[in-house]
């Protein structure tokens, strides 16, 4: 992906038209539903763009952690880093803190990811 972006971008565009685009579309639907339900505040960032921001944040952090010695020492264990990134993204997308506390269960998510 990074090589494609440093060159002509053809592979990156093709890849991002697949699952990431569908994921961002689903995020947009979910955020609109959350705003309608009062679980999120509408913000100045369109929901689809917020979905791309959340995707890109997660993807970049994964890339920074790829080398045997990560490119960035975030100063927290990986599990805690994931929790912090999720909180950051959900708050940035406009979800209310009490809604995140009610529905986000990092321990259950860790069990699913095995």
OpenMM code with the backbone's topology and positions (N, CA, C; nanometers):
from openmm import Vec3, app, unit

residues = "UNK UNK UNK UNK UNK UNK UNK UNK UNK UNK UNK UNK UNK UNK UNK UNK UNK UNK UNK UNK UNK UNK UNK UNK UNK UNK UNK UNK UNK UNK UNK UNK UNK UNK UNK UNK UNK UNK UNK UNK UNK UNK UNK UNK UNK UNK UNK UNK UNK UNK UNK UNK UNK UNK UNK UNK UNK UNK UNK UNK UNK UNK UNK UNK UNK UNK UNK UNK UNK UNK UNK UNK UNK UNK UNK UNK UNK UNK UNK UNK UNK UNK UNK UNK UNK UNK UNK UNK UNK UNK UNK UNK UNK UNK UNK UNK UNK UNK UNK UNK UNK UNK UNK UNK UNK UNK UNK UNK UNK UNK UNK UNK UNK UNK".split()
positions = [
    Vec3(0.0827, -0.1179, 0.0000),
    Vec3(0.0000, 0.0000, 0.0000),
    Vec3(0.0877, 0.1251, 0.0000),
    Vec3(0.1856, 0.1282, 0.0916),
    Vec3(0.2712, 0.2469, 0.0991),
    Vec3(0.3520, 0.2655, -0.0287),
    Vec3(0.4002, 0.1558, -0.0849),
    Vec3(0.4761, 0.1669, -0.2107),
    Vec3(0.3863, 0.2217, -0.3211),
    Vec3(0.2642, 0.1744, -0.3294),
    Vec3(0.1709, 0.2229, -0.4302),
    Vec3(0.1471, 0.3734, -0.4133),
    Vec3(0.1274, 0.4167, -0.2895),
    Vec3(0.1030, 0.5591, -0.2647),
    Vec3(0.2243, 0.6445, -0.2988),
    Vec3(0.3448, 0.5878, -0.2815),
    Vec3(0.4670, 0.6616, -0.3147),
    Vec3(0.4912, 0.6638, -0.4654),
    Vec3(0.4219, 0.5763, -0.5379),
    Vec3(0.4388, 0.5703, -0.6830),
    Vec3(0.3144, 0.6274, -0.7512),
    Vec3(0.2398, 0.5455, -0.8265),
    Vec3(0.1262, 0.5982, -0.9028),
    Vec3(-0.0084, 0.5872, -0.8313),
    Vec3(-0.0147, 0.5126, -0.7210),
    Vec3(-0.1377, 0.5008, -0.6435),
    Vec3(-0.2416, 0.4059, -0.6991),
    Vec3(-0.2126, 0.3394, -0.8123),
    Vec3(-0.3127, 0.2517, -0.8751),
    Vec3(-0.3578, 0.1399, -0.7815),
    Vec3(-0.2635, 0.0684, -0.7213),
    Vec3(-0.2996, -0.0407, -0.6302),
    Vec3(-0.3798, 0.0130, -0.5126),
    Vec3(-0.3361, 0.1235, -0.4533),
    Vec3(-0.4048, 0.1807, -0.3373),
    Vec3(-0.5494, 0.2151, -0.3721),
    Vec3(-0.5704, 0.2792, -0.4862),
    Vec3(-0.7075, 0.3141, -0.5263),
    Vec3(-0.7930, 0.1895, -0.5441),
    Vec3(-0.7374, 0.0883, -0.6095),
    Vec3(-0.8114, -0.0363, -0.6311),
    Vec3(-0.8451, -0.1024, -0.4979),
    Vec3(-0.7462, -0.1109, -0.4096),
    Vec3(-0.7678, -0.1731, -0.2791),
    Vec3(-0.8739, -0.0981, -0.1990),
    Vec3(-0.8652, 0.0334, -0.1955),
    Vec3(-0.9557, 0.1133, -0.1126),
    Vec3(-1.0981, 0.1180, -0.1663),
    Vec3(-1.1184, 0.0828, -0.2927),
    Vec3(-1.2544, 0.0744, -0.3467),
    Vec3(-1.3270, -0.0493, -0.2942),
    Vec3(-1.2514, -0.1447, -0.2400),
    Vec3(-1.3095, -0.2685, -0.1897),
    Vec3(-1.3653, -0.2523, -0.0504),
    Vec3(-1.3192, -0.3378, 0.0398),
    Vec3(-1.3713, -0.3437, 0.1761),
    Vec3(-1.3670, -0.2097, 0.2487),
    Vec3(-1.2574, -0.1336, 0.2436),
    Vec3(-1.2581, -0.0064, 0.3175),
    Vec3(-1.3726, 0.0863, 0.2763),
    Vec3(-1.4032, 0.0952, 0.1484),
    Vec3(-1.5136, 0.1821, 0.1053),
    Vec3(-1.6472, 0.1326, 0.1587),
    Vec3(-1.6663, 0.0017, 0.1573),
    Vec3(-1.7920, -0.0536, 0.2122),
    Vec3(-1.7987, -0.0300, 0.3626),
    Vec3(-1.6856, -0.0449, 0.4322),
    Vec3(-1.6806, -0.0226, 0.5771),
    Vec3(-1.7144, 0.1228, 0.6087),
    Vec3(-1.6574, 0.2150, 0.5336),
    Vec3(-1.6845, 0.3571, 0.5570),
    Vec3(-1.8326, 0.3867, 0.5321),
    Vec3(-1.8904, 0.3279, 0.4299),
    Vec3(-2.0339, 0.3468, 0.4037),
    Vec3(-2.1188, 0.2970, 0.5198),
    Vec3(-2.0819, 0.1831, 0.5760),
    Vec3(-2.1549, 0.1286, 0.6913),
    Vec3(-2.1380, 0.2189, 0.8125),
    Vec3(-2.0162, 0.2708, 0.8322),
    Vec3(-1.9919, 0.3645, 0.9422),
    Vec3(-2.0818, 0.4876, 0.9282),
    Vec3(-2.0940, 0.5372, 0.8064),
    Vec3(-2.1778, 0.6544, 0.7813),
    Vec3(-2.3230, 0.6252, 0.8201),
    Vec3(-2.3741, 0.5106, 0.7794),
    Vec3(-2.5111, 0.4705, 0.8154),
    Vec3(-2.5271, 0.4620, 0.9666),
    Vec3(-2.4311, 0.3983, 1.0334),
    Vec3(-2.4386, 0.3813, 1.1786),
    Vec3(-2.4318, 0.5150, 1.2509),
    Vec3(-2.3476, 0.6039, 1.2053),
    Vec3(-2.3382, 0.7358, 1.2692),
    Vec3(-2.4663, 0.8154, 1.2510),
    Vec3(-2.5257, 0.8083, 1.1331),
    Vec3(-2.6525, 0.8781, 1.1110),
    Vec3(-2.7610, 0.8215, 1.2028),
    Vec3(-2.7630, 0.6903, 1.2212),
    Vec3(-2.8593, 0.6272, 1.3115),
    Vec3(-2.8323, 0.6688, 1.4562),
    Vec3(-2.7046, 0.6770, 1.4948),
    Vec3(-2.6694, 0.7169, 1.6312),
    Vec3(-2.7128, 0.8613, 1.6580),
    Vec3(-2.6946, 0.9494, 1.5617),
    Vec3(-2.7391, 1.0880, 1.5778),
    Vec3(-2.8909, 1.0920, 1.5907),
    Vec3(-2.9612, 1.0174, 1.5057),
    Vec3(-3.1077, 1.0145, 1.5105),
    Vec3(-3.1577, 0.9602, 1.6445),
    Vec3(-3.0833, 0.8652, 1.7046),
    Vec3(-3.1230, 0.8053, 1.8320),
    Vec3(-3.0799, 0.8896, 1.9518),
    Vec3(-3.0017, 0.9951, 1.9271),
    Vec3(-2.9523, 1.0778, 2.0366),
    Vec3(-2.8266, 1.0234, 2.1034),
    Vec3(-2.7658, 0.9226, 2.0421),
    Vec3(-2.6450, 0.8626, 2.0981),
    Vec3(-2.5171, 0.9318, 2.0517),
    Vec3(-2.5295, 1.0180, 1.9529),
    Vec3(-2.4147, 1.0924, 1.9011),
    Vec3(-2.4591, 1.2337, 1.8693),
    Vec3(-2.3646, 1.3228, 1.8762),
    Vec3(-2.3909, 1.4623, 1.8413),
    Vec3(-2.3471, 1.4852, 1.6979),
    Vec3(-2.4327, 1.5515, 1.6214),
    Vec3(-2.3885, 1.5836, 1.4851),
    Vec3(-2.2728, 1.6819, 1.4944),
    Vec3(-2.1736, 1.6602, 1.4123),
    Vec3(-2.0566, 1.7464, 1.4194),
    Vec3(-2.0306, 1.8158, 1.2877),
    Vec3(-1.9226, 1.8898, 1.2848),
    Vec3(-1.8900, 1.9635, 1.1629),
    Vec3(-1.8295, 1.8756, 1.0536),
    Vec3(-1.7954, 1.7507, 1.0882),
    Vec3(-1.7332, 1.6595, 0.9916),
    Vec3(-1.8402, 1.5639, 0.9395),
    Vec3(-1.8593, 1.5562, 0.8080),
    Vec3(-1.9571, 1.4608, 0.7547),
    Vec3(-1.9229, 1.3179, 0.7994),
    Vec3(-2.0263, 1.2379, 0.8243),
    Vec3(-2.0078, 1.1028, 0.8780),
    Vec3(-1.9173, 1.0175, 0.7897),
    Vec3(-1.9309, 1.0258, 0.6587),
    Vec3(-1.8471, 0.9463, 0.5699),
    Vec3(-1.7006, 0.9846, 0.5810),
    Vec3(-1.6743, 1.1134, 0.5921),
    Vec3(-1.5370, 1.1595, 0.6078),
    Vec3(-1.4807, 1.1149, 0.7429),
    Vec3(-1.5627, 1.1202, 0.8468),
    Vec3(-1.5211, 1.0710, 0.9777),
    Vec3(-1.4880, 0.9224, 0.9727),
    Vec3(-1.5647, 0.8466, 0.8954),
    Vec3(-1.5364, 0.7042, 0.8781),
    Vec3(-1.4002, 0.6823, 0.8139),
    Vec3(-1.3682, 0.7634, 0.7125),
    Vec3(-1.2357, 0.7526, 0.6498),
    Vec3(-1.1260, 0.7907, 0.7488),
    Vec3(-1.1493, 0.8948, 0.8285),
    Vec3(-1.0487, 0.9352, 0.9271),
    Vec3(-1.0230, 0.8218, 1.0265),
    Vec3(-1.1299, 0.7581, 1.0753),
    Vec3(-1.1151, 0.6484, 1.1711),
    Vec3(-1.0396, 0.5315, 1.1063),
    Vec3(-1.0747, 0.4988, 0.9838),
    Vec3(-1.0064, 0.3911, 0.9119),
    Vec3(-0.8582, 0.4228, 0.8965),
    Vec3(-0.8282, 0.5434, 0.8529),
    Vec3(-0.6887, 0.5804, 0.8273),
    Vec3(-0.6072, 0.5859, 0.9556),
    Vec3(-0.6683, 0.6285, 1.0648),
    Vec3(-0.5991, 0.6292, 1.1933),
    Vec3(-0.5594, 0.4869, 1.2323),
    Vec3(-0.6545, 0.3949, 1.2254),
    Vec3(-0.6266, 0.2556, 1.2618),
    Vec3(-0.5221, 0.1948, 1.1687),
    Vec3(-0.5346, 0.2201, 1.0389),
    Vec3(-0.4395, 0.1634, 0.9429),
    Vec3(-0.2984, 0.2158, 0.9676),
    Vec3(-0.2846, 0.3445, 0.9936),
    Vec3(-0.1512, 0.4009, 1.0145),
    Vec3(-0.0888, 0.3483, 1.1431),
    Vec3(-0.1679, 0.3369, 1.2480),
    Vec3(-0.1127, 0.2829, 1.3728),
    Vec3(-0.0681, 0.1392, 1.3522),
    Vec3(-0.1464, 0.0606, 1.2786),
    Vec3(-0.1050, -0.0774, 1.2492),
    Vec3(0.0279, -0.0780, 1.1748),
    Vec3(0.0451, 0.0126, 1.0787),
    Vec3(0.1704, 0.0178, 1.0032),
    Vec3(0.2879, 0.0568, 1.0922),
    Vec3(0.2652, 0.1483, 1.1843),
    Vec3(0.3718, 0.1908, 1.2739),
    Vec3(0.4161, 0.0789, 1.3669),
    Vec3(0.3264, -0.0173, 1.3919),
    Vec3(0.3574, -0.1288, 1.4803),
    Vec3(0.4108, -0.2516, 1.4064),
    Vec3(0.4189, -0.2458, 1.2729),
    Vec3(0.4632, -0.3619, 1.1946),
    Vec3(0.6066, -0.4069, 1.2220),
    Vec3(0.7035, -0.3175, 1.2288),
    Vec3(0.8411, -0.3666, 1.2497),
    Vec3(0.8555, -0.4378, 1.3843),
    Vec3(0.9557, -0.5261, 1.3926),
    Vec3(0.9829, -0.5958, 1.5192),
    Vec3(1.0001, -0.4943, 1.6321),
    Vec3(1.0699, -0.3851, 1.6025),
    Vec3(1.0760, -0.2726, 1.6953),
    Vec3(0.9856, -0.1650, 1.6357),
    Vec3(0.8665, -0.1418, 1.6939),
    Vec3(0.7725, -0.0463, 1.6363),
    Vec3(0.8376, 0.0888, 1.6073),
    Vec3(0.7888, 0.1533, 1.5033),
    Vec3(0.8427, 0.2836, 1.4627),
    Vec3(0.8156, 0.3912, 1.5669),
    Vec3(0.7094, 0.3748, 1.6442),
    Vec3(0.6742, 0.4699, 1.7497),
    Vec3(0.6512, 0.3924, 1.8787),
    Vec3(0.7111, 0.4406, 1.9859),
    Vec3(0.6831, 0.3847, 2.1183),
    Vec3(0.5725, 0.4698, 2.1786),
    Vec3(0.4515, 0.4174, 2.1781),
    Vec3(0.3361, 0.4924, 2.2278),
    Vec3(0.3334, 0.4990, 2.3800),
    Vec3(0.4183, 0.4211, 2.4455),
    Vec3(0.4291, 0.4288, 2.5904),
    Vec3(0.3233, 0.3531, 2.6673),
    Vec3(0.2434, 0.2746, 2.5969),
    Vec3(0.1405, 0.1932, 2.6631),
    Vec3(0.1412, 0.0555, 2.5975),
    Vec3(0.0977, -0.0480, 2.6702),
    Vec3(0.0874, -0.1809, 2.6091),
    Vec3(-0.0094, -0.1777, 2.4902),
    Vec3(0.0107, -0.2686, 2.3974),
    Vec3(-0.0693, -0.2715, 2.2740),
    Vec3(-0.2205, -0.2756, 2.3029),
    Vec3(-0.2617, -0.3563, 2.4020),
    Vec3(-0.4046, -0.3658, 2.4340),
    Vec3(-0.4594, -0.2294, 2.4774),
    Vec3(-0.3835, -0.1585, 2.5573),
    Vec3(-0.4261, -0.0262, 2.6023),
    Vec3(-0.4245, 0.0733, 2.4864),
    Vec3(-0.3300, 0.0583, 2.3964),
    Vec3(-0.3241, 0.1456, 2.2794),
    Vec3(-0.4504, 0.1288, 2.1951),
    Vec3(-0.4911, 0.0048, 2.1736),
    Vec3(-0.6133, -0.0211, 2.0964),
    Vec3(-0.7329, 0.0463, 2.1632),
    Vec3(-0.7454, 0.0317, 2.2944),
    Vec3(-0.8565, 0.0955, 2.3661),
    Vec3(-0.8536, 0.2469, 2.3491),
    Vec3(-0.7359, 0.3059, 2.3596),
    Vec3(-0.7233, 0.4507, 2.3471),
    Vec3(-0.7595, 0.4984, 2.2065),
    Vec3(-0.7166, 0.4230, 2.1053),
    Vec3(-0.7489, 0.4594, 1.9666),
    Vec3(-0.8996, 0.4494, 1.9428),
    Vec3(-0.9610, 0.3431, 1.9951),
    Vec3(-1.1063, 0.3270, 1.9784),
    Vec3(-1.1803, 0.4430, 2.0444),
    Vec3(-1.1432, 0.4761, 2.1674),
    Vec3(-1.2073, 0.5893, 2.2358),
    Vec3(-1.1899, 0.7182, 2.1564),
    Vec3(-1.0678, 0.7426, 2.1110),
    Vec3(-1.0375, 0.8637, 2.0351),
    Vec3(-1.1245, 0.8721, 1.9099),
    Vec3(-1.1329, 0.7607, 1.8367),
    Vec3(-1.2115, 0.7587, 1.7136),
    Vec3(-1.3605, 0.7760, 1.7415),
    Vec3(-1.4119, 0.7029, 1.8394),
    Vec3(-1.5554, 0.7125, 1.8680),
    Vec3(-1.5952, 0.8516, 1.9171),
    Vec3(-1.5134, 0.9098, 2.0023),
    Vec3(-1.5411, 1.0470, 2.0487),
    Vec3(-1.5319, 1.1447, 1.9321),
    Vec3(-1.4304, 1.1261, 1.8464),
    Vec3(-1.4149, 1.2135, 1.7304),
    Vec3(-1.5300, 1.2017, 1.6318),
    Vec3(-1.5904, 1.0842, 1.6270),
    Vec3(-1.7051, 1.0639, 1.5390),
    Vec3(-1.8335, 1.1210, 1.5984),
    Vec3(-1.8271, 1.1626, 1.7246),
    Vec3(-1.9422, 1.2281, 1.7854),
    Vec3(-2.0207, 1.1445, 1.8835),
    Vec3(-1.9781, 1.0205, 1.9091),
    Vec3(-2.0520, 0.9391, 2.0052),
    Vec3(-2.0361, 0.9950, 2.1455),
    Vec3(-2.1422, 0.9908, 2.2207),
    Vec3(-2.1403, 1.0428, 2.3570),
    Vec3(-2.0686, 0.9443, 2.4488),
    Vec3(-2.0010, 0.9996, 2.5494),
    Vec3(-1.9194, 0.9173, 2.6390),
    Vec3(-2.0011, 0.8071, 2.7059),
    Vec3(-2.1200, 0.8391, 2.7522),
    Vec3(-2.2001, 0.7378, 2.8209),
    Vec3(-2.2419, 0.6252, 2.7266),
    Vec3(-2.2597, 0.6556, 2.5996),
    Vec3(-2.2948, 0.5529, 2.5000),
    Vec3(-2.1753, 0.4605, 2.4757),
    Vec3(-2.0553, 0.5196, 2.4662),
    Vec3(-1.9355, 0.4380, 2.4477),
    Vec3(-1.9166, 0.3477, 2.5691),
    Vec3(-1.9300, 0.4036, 2.6889),
    Vec3(-1.9137, 0.3234, 2.8110),
    Vec3(-2.0149, 0.2095, 2.8158),
    Vec3(-2.1354, 0.2348, 2.7673),
    Vec3(-2.2408, 0.1334, 2.7710),
    Vec3(-2.2150, 0.0207, 2.6699),
    Vec3(-2.1615, 0.0546, 2.5523),
    Vec3(-2.1537, -0.0447, 2.4444),
    Vec3(-2.0140, -0.0957, 2.4115),
    Vec3(-1.9119, -0.0199, 2.4419),
    Vec3(-1.7758, -0.0631, 2.4071),
    Vec3(-1.7188, -0.1458, 2.5206),
    Vec3(-1.6925, -0.2721, 2.4918),
    Vec3(-1.6391, -0.3647, 2.5911),
    Vec3(-1.5093, -0.4230, 2.5359),
    Vec3(-1.3951, -0.3606, 2.5677),
    Vec3(-1.2673, -0.4074, 2.5107),
    Vec3(-1.2343, -0.5517, 2.5455),
    Vec3(-1.2747, -0.5976, 2.6630),
    Vec3(-1.2445, -0.7369, 2.7017),
    Vec3(-1.3211, -0.8348, 2.6134),
    Vec3(-1.4471, -0.8067, 2.5848),
    Vec3(-1.5252, -0.8932, 2.4977),
    Vec3(-1.4705, -0.8890, 2.3556),
    Vec3(-1.4300, -0.7718, 2.3105),
    Vec3(-1.3716, -0.7582, 2.1770),
    Vec3(-1.2424, -0.8384, 2.1675),
    Vec3(-1.1604, -0.8343, 2.2720),
    Vec3(-1.0348, -0.9101, 2.2724),
    Vec3(-1.0628, -1.0601, 2.2617),
    Vec3(-1.1697, -1.1075, 2.3249),
    Vec3(-1.2041, -1.2497, 2.3156),
    Vec3(-1.2422, -1.2880, 2.1726),
    Vec3(-1.3129, -1.1978, 2.1039),
    Vec3(-1.3517, -1.2247, 1.9650),
    Vec3(-1.2305, -1.2280, 1.8737),
    Vec3(-1.1342, -1.1442, 1.9015),
    Vec3(-1.0166, -1.1345, 1.8151),
    Vec3(-0.9126, -1.2399, 1.8488),
    Vec3(-0.9332, -1.3086, 1.9626),
    Vec3(-0.8598, -1.4226, 2.0022),
    Vec3(-0.7176, -1.4172, 2.0261),
] * unit.nanometer
topology = app.Topology()
chain = topology.addChain("A")
for resn in residues:
    res = topology.addResidue(resn, chain)
    for name in ("N", "CA", "C"):
        topology.addAtom(name, app.Element.getBySymbol(name[0]), res)
